[in-house]
């Protein structure tokens, strides 16, 4: 959510940043009009309350003087002011709600360094790692590899749950599990992240805190008793500090979690329907950092390297791009997408998005910290900065391992770094067995 004081102080700068996002109009005039109405309503309610309080004090004095006429007049005035206070308070609350709803529905402001653009075609590549393998046969997609076909059961999943689900079996299921464990161990032992096991069902407040609500309700699943299934553990990890005032010395907080994730994939009908690239239920190892404003951009670079390290250890070629304003997520100020090479598709596909959100989510969650240094306000609480990123999407990593390691006979050679998590097994045979 946006800082109303910053909008008051520099509405032109707010509009200039906001309108860099395609299709988003300047909003400062509407915001400030609501803000003025809200503040006028609050002042009117406070003025009426003061008049009511003054009249209430005089009621007793009139009675003690035996001035019955004045007593009745003042008592009527108190009743009148009480009703006026109630009405004005309700009106001010309504204006406040309208302003909050408007601010809640506006995306974060991109950093100046983020490239302006309309869609993914305007993203800017900043580096590549690894060289795509030169196959001596025509590589196929993951679901066409003989060894993988034995463990990717789309038909049974469809019988159980419908489209965009998969049931993993045997060796493929083992590789999937090993990838998640490998990622967690790398992040916790070498990258300094704290492993966390979180719920996958959350209340409305948590979804509001990480900006899934109110704008993107249709993208998630809600149970009949009001819980939401998390689209990513960004929701749960980030909201662990909701409502808190942290000490500066406790920051940064770096967390990772491996969870099931659930997305309705609203608006993606007909897109990536083959295989397991885009599913309603999937697993992800998420990274979340809570930092001070001064360190958040450095942390963004660090988190990106943590995600890239997973692919480098697995020997999977990738490229890293900076998303343009038209492709960047609602809550991000800047995003790095990491795209892994998929030889079956002959292209790079996104496997991680690492975003710095500034204080956008912190304001929604009321998550603050107390600066230790006097020049930062003498300990007055400030909003933290939040960051999140995939480290990595496990299913997409499985796809990349299968496609990059495929052999002409339908078997798949496992990445050397993954072998210890596979009990020493190095190959998925054409029959779907790990040996």
C-alpha positions in Angstrom: 0.0 0.0 0.0 1.1 3.5 -0.7 2.2 6.3 1.8 -0.5 8.9 1.7 1.9 11.5 3.1 4.3 11.0 0.2 1.4 11.4 -2.2 0.4 14.7 -0.5 4.0 16.0 -0.6 4.7 15.1 -4.3 1.6 14.0 -6.3 3.4 14.6 -9.6 6.2 12.2 -8.8 3.6 9.6 -7.6 1.6 9.9 -10.9 4.8 9.8 -13.0 5.9 6.5 -11.4 2.5 5.0 -11.3 1.7 5.7 -15.0 4.9 3.9 -16.1 2.8 0.7 -15.6 0.8 0.2 -18.8 -2.9 0.9 -18.5 -2.6 2.6 -15.1 -3.8 6.2 -15.0 -2.7 9.1 -12.8 -4.5 8.8 -9.5 -3.2 11.5 -7.2 -6.1 13.9 -7.8 -8.7 11.3 -6.8 -6.6 10.1 -3.9 -6.1 13.5 -2.5 -9.8 14.4 -2.9 -10.7 11.4 -0.8 -8.0 12.2 1.7 -9.2 15.7 2.0 -12.8 14.5 2.5 -11.6 12.0 5.1 -9.6 14.5 7.1 -12.4 17.1 6.9 -14.8 14.4 8.2 -12.5 13.5 11.1 -12.1 17.2 12.0 -15.9 17.7 12.0 -16.4 14.7 14.2 -13.7 15.8 16.6 -15.3 19.4 16.7 -18.7 17.9 17.4 -17.2 15.7 20.1 -15.6 18.7 21.8 -18.9 20.5 21.8 -20.6 17.5 23.2 -18.1 17.2 26.0 -18.4 20.9 26.9 -22.2 20.8 27.0 -22.0 17.6 29.2 -19.9 19.5 31.7 -22.4 22.4 31.8 -25.4 20.1 32.3 -24.4 19.3 35.9 -23.6 22.9 36.7 -27.0 24.1 35.4 -28.8 21.5 37.6 -26.8 22.5 40.7 -27.8 26.1 40.1 -31.4 25.0 39.9 -31.7 26.4 36.4 -34.1 23.8 35.0 -34.6 25.6 31.7 -30.9 25.7 31.0 -30.5 22.1 32.2 -33.1 20.9 29.7 -31.6 23.0 26.9 -28.1 21.6 27.6 -29.3 18.0 27.9 -31.0 18.3 24.5 -27.8 19.8 23.1 -25.8 16.9 24.4 -28.2 14.4 22.8 -28.1 16.4 19.5 -24.3 16.5 19.5 -24.1 12.8 20.4 -26.1 11.9 17.3 -24.0 14.3 15.2 -20.8 12.8 16.5 -22.1 9.3 15.6 -23.1 10.4 12.1 -19.9 12.3 11.4 -17.7 9.4 12.7 -19.5 7.0 10.5 -19.1 9.3 7.5 -15.4 9.8 8.2 -15.0 6.0 8.6 -16.6 5.5 5.2 -14.3 8.0 3.6 -11.3 6.3 5.2 -12.5 2.9 3.9 -12.9 4.3 0.4 -9.4 5.8 0.5 -7.9 2.5 1.8 -9.7 0.5 -0.8 -8.4 2.8 -3.6 -4.8 2.6 -2.3 -5.1 -1.2 -1.8 -6.0 -1.6 -5.5 -3.0 0.3 -6.9 0.2 -1.5 -7.8 3.6 -0.7 -6.3 5.7 2.1 -7.9 8.6 0.8 -10.1 12.1 1.9 -9.3 13.5 4.5 -11.7 16.0 1.9 -12.9 13.3 -0.6 -14.0 12.9 -0.5 -17.8 9.7 0.9 -19.2 7.8 -1.6 -21.4 4.5 -3.2 -22.3 5.1 -6.9 -21.8 7.7 -9.7 -21.6 9.2 -8.7 -24.9 10.5 -5.5 -23.3 12.4 -7.3 -20.5 16.1 -6.7 -20.4 18.6 -9.6 -20.2 21.4 -8.9 -17.8 23.4 -12.2 -17.9 23.5 -15.8 -19.0 25.2 -18.8 -17.4 26.0 -22.1 -19.0 25.9 -23.3 -22.6 22.9 -25.2 -23.8 23.9 -28.8 -24.6 24.5 -29.8 -28.2 22.3 -32.9 -28.7 23.1 -35.5 -31.4 19.4 -36.2 -31.6 16.2 -34.1 -31.5 15.5 -33.4 -27.8 11.8 -33.7 -26.7 9.7 -32.2 -24.0 9.7 -33.7 -20.5 6.4 -35.6 -20.9 7.7 -37.2 -24.1 10.9 -38.7 -22.6 10.4 -42.5 -22.2 11.9 -42.7 -18.7 9.8 -39.8 -17.5 6.6 -41.0 -19.0 6.5 -43.9 -16.6 6.4 -41.5 -13.6 4.3 -38.7 -15.0 0.7 -39.9 -14.7 -1.6 -37.2 -16.0 -4.6 -39.5 -16.7 -4.9 -40.7 -13.1 -4.5 -37.2 -11.9 -7.3 -36.0 -14.2 -9.5 -38.8 -12.9 -8.9 -37.6 -9.4 -8.8 -33.9 -9.8 -9.3 -32.8 -13.4 -7.0 -30.9 -15.8 -3.7 -29.3 -14.7 -2.8 -31.9 -12.1 -0.1 -34.6 -12.2 0.5 -37.7 -10.2 4.2 -38.5 -9.8 5.4 -42.1 -9.4 8.5 -44.1 -8.8 11.8 -42.6 -9.9 10.4 -39.3 -11.1 8.7 -38.8 -7.7 12.1 -39.5 -6.0 13.9 -37.0 -8.2 11.2 -34.4 -7.5 11.6 -35.0 -3.7 15.4 -34.9 -4.0 15.3 -31.6 -5.7 13.3 -29.9 -3.0 15.7 -31.4 -0.3 18.7 -30.3 -2.3 17.4 -26.7 -2.5 16.5 -26.5 1.2 19.9 -27.9 2.2 21.7 -25.4 0.0 19.8 -22.4 1.2 20.1 -23.3 4.9 23.7 -24.5 5.0 25.3 -22.1 2.6 23.0 -19.2 2.1 22.0 -18.5 5.7 18.3 -18.9 5.3 16.2 -20.4 8.2 14.1 -23.4 7.2 10.5 -22.8 8.1 7.4 -25.1 7.8 4.3 -23.0 7.4 0.6 -23.6 7.1 -0.9 -23.7 3.6 -4.3 -22.3 4.8 -4.4 -18.6 5.8 -6.9 -15.9 6.8 -7.9 -13.0 4.7 -5.5 -10.7 6.6 -2.5 -12.7 5.4 -3.6 -12.5 1.7 -4.2 -8.8 2.1 -0.7 -8.4 3.6 1.1 -9.8 0.6 -1.3 -8.1 -1.9 -3.1 -11.2 -3.2 -6.3 -9.5 -2.0 -8.4 -7.7 -2.9 -7.4 -7.5 -6.5 -6.4 -11.1 -7.2 -9.0 -13.1 -5.4 -9.9 -15.1 -8.5 -6.3 -16.3 -8.8 -6.5 -18.3 -5.5 -8.7 -20.9 -3.9 -10.9 -20.2 -0.9 -12.4 -22.9 1.3 -16.0 -22.8 2.4 -15.1 -21.7 5.9 -13.1 -18.7 4.6 -9.5 -19.9 4.6 -7.3 -19.4 1.5 -5.0 -21.9 0.1 -1.6 -20.2 -0.4 -0.4 -19.5 -3.9 3.1 -19.5 -2.5 4.7 -19.5 1.0 5.6 -15.8 0.3 2.2 -15.3 2.0 3.0 -17.1 5.2 6.7 -16.3 5.5 6.2 -12.5 4.9 3.2 -12.3 7.3 5.2 -13.8 10.2 6.2 -10.2 11.0 2.8 -8.7 10.5 2.0 -6.2 13.3 5.4 -6.5 14.8 8.0 -3.9 15.7 11.4 -5.5 15.3 14.7 -4.3 16.6 17.1 -3.2 13.8 19.7 -5.7 15.1 17.3 -8.6 14.3 17.4 -7.7 10.6 17.8 -9.1 8.1 15.5 -12.0 8.7 16.0 -14.6 5.9 13.6 -17.6 5.6 12.9 -20.4 3.3 10.1 -22.9 3.1 9.1 -25.9 1.0 5.3 -26.0 0.6 2.5 -27.1 -1.6 1.2 -24.1 -3.6 -2.2 -23.6 -5.2 -3.3 -21.3 -8.1 -6.4 -21.2 -10.1 -4.4 -20.0 -13.2 -7.3 -17.7 -14.0 -6.8 -16.1 -17.4 -4.3 -18.7 -18.6 -6.8 -20.9 -20.4 -5.1 -22.8 -23.3 -1.6 -21.7 -22.1 1.0 -24.4 -21.4 -1.6 -27.2 -21.2 0.8 -30.0 -22.1 2.9 -31.5 -19.4 3.4 -30.1 -15.9 4.7 -26.6 -16.6 1.5 -24.9 -15.4 -0.4 -26.7 -12.7 -3.1 -25.8 -10.1 -1.1 -27.6 -7.4 2.7 -27.5 -7.3 5.6 -27.4 -4.9 8.0 -24.5 -4.4 11.0 -23.7 -2.2 10.4 -20.0 -1.4 12.8 -17.4 -0.1 11.7 -14.3 1.9 13.8 -11.6 3.4 12.8 -8.8 5.8 15.3 -5.9 5.8 15.9 -2.3 6.5 15.3 0.2 3.7 19.0 0.8 3.3 19.9 -2.8 2.6 16.9 -4.1 0.5 18.5 -3.5 -2.9 21.7 -5.3 -1.9 19.5 -8.1 -0.5 17.7 -8.3 -3.9 21.0 -9.0 -5.6 21.9 -11.5 -2.9 18.6 -13.4 -3.2 18.9 -13.5 -7.0 22.4 -15.1 -6.6 20.9 -17.7 -4.1 18.3 -18.8 -6.7 20.9 -18.8 -9.5 23.2 -21.0 -7.4 20.7 -23.8 -7.4 20.7 -23.9 -11.2 24.5 -23.6 -11.4 25.0 -26.5 -9.0 22.7 -28.6 -11.1 24.5 -27.6 -14.3 21.3 -26.1 -15.9 21.9 -23.2 -18.3 19.9 -20.1 -17.5 19.5 -16.4 -18.2 18.5 -13.6 -15.8 16.4 -10.7 -16.9 15.1 -7.5 -15.4 11.3 -7.3 -15.8 9.9 -4.2 -17.5 7.1 -2.2 -15.9 4.5 -4.0 -18.0 5.6 -7.5 -16.9 6.4 -6.8 -13.3 4.1 -8.1 -10.6 1.6 -6.0 -8.7 3.6 -5.7 -5.4 7.1 -5.4 -6.8 9.3 -2.4 -7.2 11.9 -4.4 -9.2 12.0 -8.0 -10.3 14.7 -10.4 -11.6 13.3 -13.3 -13.5 15.6 -16.4 -13.9 14.8 -18.4 -16.9 16.1 -22.0 -17.3 16.9 -23.5 -20.7 14.4 -26.2 -21.8 15.8 -28.0 -24.9 12.5 -29.7 -25.5 11.0 -26.3 -26.1 14.2 -24.8 -27.5 13.7 -21.7 -25.3 14.3 -20.3 -21.8 11.3 -20.5 -19.4 10.9 -18.7 -16.1 11.8 -20.8 -13.0 12.2 -18.0 -10.4 11.1 -14.5 -9.8 13.0 -12.5 -7.2 11.3 -9.2 -6.2 12.0 -6.3 -3.9 8.8 -4.8 -2.7 10.1 -1.9 -0.6 7.6 -1.0 2.2 4.5 -1.7 0.0 3.7 -5.0 1.8 4.9 -3.7 5.2 2.3 -0.9 5.2 -0.4 -3.4 4.5 0.8 -5.6 7.3 1.9 -2.8 9.7 5.3 -4.5 10.0 8.0 -2.1 11.4 11.4 -2.0 13.0 13.0 0.3 15.5 16.2 2.0 14.1 19.2 1.8 16.4 20.8 5.0 15.1 19.8 8.5 16.3 20.0 9.9 12.7 17.2 7.5 11.8 14.7 9.2 14.1 16.0 8.3 17.5 14.3 4.9 17.6 11.0 5.9 16.1 9.5 2.8 14.3 9.8 2.7 10.5 8.4 0.2 8.0 10.6 -2.7 7.0 11.2 -3.7 3.4 10.2 -7.1 2.2 11.6 -9.3 -0.6 10.5 -12.7 -2.0 11.7 -15.1 -4.6 11.5 -18.7 -5.7 14.5 -20.8 -4.8 13.2 -22.7 -6.9 9.9 -23.9 -8.3 10.4 -27.7 -7.8 8.2 -29.0 -10.6 9.8 -26.7 -13.2 13.2 -27.7 -11.9 12.3 -31.3 -12.4 11.3 -30.5 -16.0 14.6 -28.8 -16.6 16.6 -31.8 -15.1 14.6 -34.3 -17.3 14.9 -32.3 -20.5 18.6 -31.3 -20.2 19.7 -34.8 -19.0 17.7 -36.8 -21.6 19.5 -39.4 -23.7 18.7 -40.8 -27.1 17.6 -44.1 -25.6 14.9 -42.4 -23.4 16.9 -42.5 -20.2 17.9 -39.4 -18.2 21.3 -38.7 -16.7 21.0 -37.0 -13.3 23.0 -33.9 -12.3 26.1 -34.8 -10.4 25.2 -32.4 -7.6 21.9 -34.2 -7.0 23.3 -37.7 -6.7 23.8 -37.6 -2.9 20.1 -36.8 -2.5 19.3 -39.8 -4.7 21.1 -42.3 -2.6 24.0 -42.5 -5.1 21.8 -43.1 -8.1 22.9 -41.4 -11.3 20.4 -42.3 -14.0 16.6 -42.6 -14.6 16.4 -45.5 -17.0 14.1 -45.6 -20.0 11.9 -47.9 -17.9 11.5 -45.2 -15.3 13.8 -46.8 -12.7 16.5 -44.9 -10.8 19.9 -46.8 -10.9 
